[in-house]
């Protein structure tokens, strides 16, 4: 059934597939059937009903791969509450940074900026490989009038990284990040020090 749902969505036949599945759907939960229904329902514009189903489910009710597909379908449909709900389920089942990044991004898209930044902080605590994406999230948060504390915290971590570099190593990328975040009080002294070290 999930394969049927994928094909229906791929070929623009989600609404027809949804009608067929709903004729056969029974009150007794069937994880495979229900996941197929959720995939076509999301693509067919029935995100509110799918959201209720997701919120009533347990993380282990749906295979991780199918939940990821549902998250992607919700994201494509700009169904932000559904994307957040599926992101929370993915994170509850597998707390890898990659899943938490998806959750943070969906929260940002949904306007839940403060919660999104909290997720980003947890990502940074476990991995620095997403720093560029975190900077973009911070810039968006600042444009919405929140994130000042997070910016200060991040600026301090950038300054610590600058100070840890060998004297002969250039600091341009780290300083540029500070400038991108308008953290000028932190960036300008570092920029001056680099200019003196590399005239």
Secondary structure by P-SEA (a helix, b strand, c coil): caaaaaaaaaacaaaaaaaaaaaaccccccaaaaaaaaaaaaaacaaaaaaaaaaacccccccaaaaaaaaaaaaaacaaaaaaaaaaaaaaacccaaaaaaaaaaaaaacaaaaaaaaaaaaaaccccaaaaaaaaaaaaaaacccaaaaaaaaaaaaaaaaaccccccaaaaaaaaaaacaaaaaaaaaaaaaaacc
